[in-house]
């Protein structure tokens, strides 16, 4: 047990606090049970360690960070740790990578143990993190009425710009951005050359680990994808080896043709998938793992189980690293817009234009020579344009939609 405390102090003390994700200030840290979900590599561990560092300034002995893939948990339980920790006055327990916890009993997994801890130790605050595929997890412990849950996306373009330039540009609400985009863009571009920065972000800015070894970024991202498919999905959602091989093939097929307008029959035949429901489950798993993003029409009820209108890769970093040639520029633009806007708004596929947001705003995406022909006559419609710094009227720079979170 002493080794856990020693490792915890080392990890917490090594944590950098020169940059904080936007979500850090929006989390209700007073909640007794906090769940932080997100794709691999988006910064969940760092966010937890930054909070642990802040709390440890008062008293290090009251804070403990553990990663549940530590060999210690091969023959010890989380309950063992919580019991020992609270007996010696511990108040804040941070549990990382809960989906990797080796359960000791078939009907008693990490969620069941956390439920017992929550009920047994009323003075203990628990913060735990896990893969975004936890949305597929059917645990033995019902935490829904106890936890405050947060989904951490990758870096927005705003966060990337702030981090790399030591700035503090704020978040802009969508109505504010649409109404005042020229003034906002002028203020930002007066301080920095935005287009080169935007090009860099599209290639490697979504995942915070880009700065550790920039030359190895795509290699590391491909390794991350393999871990998601071979470990996370098989552990959390009980996919078999045969399943994850098909998931790999499905991702490969889709990555070569995004944005993909699905022909489910052809996909099933190509991948030897028995029925449409299984294929839709595979697509759902890849979307929960934040490798894909599906775009649907605005529908209700049973229609939601039908095929999506379009399928994109989740973000432009995936697009650039999974393509051996440079990806289609139109696809890259649409992928960026959809990725940034869907993190804070509801986005659907419209009858005219490329995207409709919150059933109200219609957007057409294109280059600087794009015209409004396709959205002519549509109320609250906007042209989102790449390769410009400042827009005018209903013509808005694409990069500015990275400032929504």
KAMO-V270385 format. One record per run of one state. SS is the DSSP state (helix for helix, strand for strand, loop for the rest). FROM is the first residue (numbers start at 1). TO is the last residue. If there is no record, write none. Layout:
SS;FROM;TO / SS;FROM;TO
This chain:
loop;1;1 / helix;2;13 / loop;14;21 / helix;22;25 / loop;26;32 / strand;33;38 / loop;39;43 / helix;44;56 / loop;57;59 / helix;60;62 / strand;63;67 / loop;68;70 / helix;71;74 / loop;75;77 / helix;78;87 / loop;88;91 / strand;92;96 / loop;97;97 / helix;98;100 / loop;101;104 / strand;105;105 / loop;106;107 / strand;108;108 / loop;109;109 / helix;110;120 / loop;121;124 / strand;125;131 / helix;132;136 / loop;137;147 / strand;148;152 / loop;153;156 / helix;157;165 / loop;166;173 / helix;174;189 / loop;190;193 / helix;194;204 / loop;205;207 / helix;208;211 / loop;212;213 / helix;214;236 / loop;237;240 / helix;241;255 / loop;256;259 / strand;260;260 / loop;261;263 / helix;264;271 / loop;272;275 / helix;276;288 / loop;289;291 / strand;292;295 / loop;296;300 / helix;301;305 / loop;306;309 / strand;310;313 / loop;314;315 / helix;316;322 / loop;323;328 / helix;329;342 / loop;343;346 / strand;347;348 / loop;349;354 / strand;355;357 / loop;358;360 / strand;361;366 / loop;367;372 / helix;373;375 / loop;376;380 / strand;381;385 / loop;386;391 / strand;392;392 / loop;393;394 / strand;395;397 / helix;398;403 / loop;404;405
